Amino acid sequence: MIRRMGGPSTPGAYGGGSRPWPWLVGMGLMLVIGLGAGLGLGHAMLPGQPSGPSNQPGTAAVLGVGARRVVAGVPVGYPHTPQGAAEAAGNYLAVLGGQLQLDQARLDAAIDEMAEPELQPRLKGDMRAALDDLERAWGVVTAAREGQHVLLTETPIAYRITSYTPKQAIVSVWGVSNVGVAGHQRLTALFGSSSITLAWDGDWRLRAYNSGTSSLYVVPALLQTPTPTDGIPSQLKGYVPYDNGI
């Protein structure tokens, strides 16, 4: 689960100032508790599995597109196409919001791979602040140190390419963040929309990230009308599902 970030003048997702990731501290109004097995995440909390950072790379997949390699835990080497940018956006979110948050050295190395140099210091600082928020809310760091099972995931579900040029792409990603701590809480899921700006310099690299508009920011699963949607809520018209098996 990651802190929602924008540029220096970007307001919070609900227009409440510049503090990133406002829904973390306001969880009480927006939580969806006990995510079902349909997202394929329940197995990560089974006894006997490690609570430390996972070696799994990102989880986004665009049909016909694939990263060429994994460096520092980050899938890299994307096609210079809109679809390549979409997969990079989803994978970068998945890495930033995953178990690497519990290993600062590995997370810093991953950020060096995925982000432009100008963004790296701020992104590293924001991720440290996000981990502090997670510790205050759920005690994830303490639980991991004590050997308890901890689950942190960010799963991209669908995307929309907002704009594209050969030099820069902006991709809106709808996904779900999950937090689970053994002996502390049930698995918690929160759905939201993010805007990812990527720059091309031989590969797609993260240039900026913000939380998008309030109207699409949070779409709780339990508030959806139970009608066929092909996996995409009606509020997200124009989004394309990632090929994640969801």
Protein Blocks (a to p, Z undefined) as FASTA:
>chain_A
ZZddddfklccfkonajbehkllmmmmmmccehiafklopmmmmgghiafbdcfbdcfbd
cehiacfbdeehiaehiafdfklmmmmmmmmmmmmmmmklmmmklmmmmmmmmpcfklmm
mmmmmmmmmmmmmmmmnommmmmmnopacddddddfbdcdfbdcfkbccddddddddddd
ehkbccdddddddddddddehiacdfbdcebjfklmpccfklpccddeehpafklghiac
ddehZZ
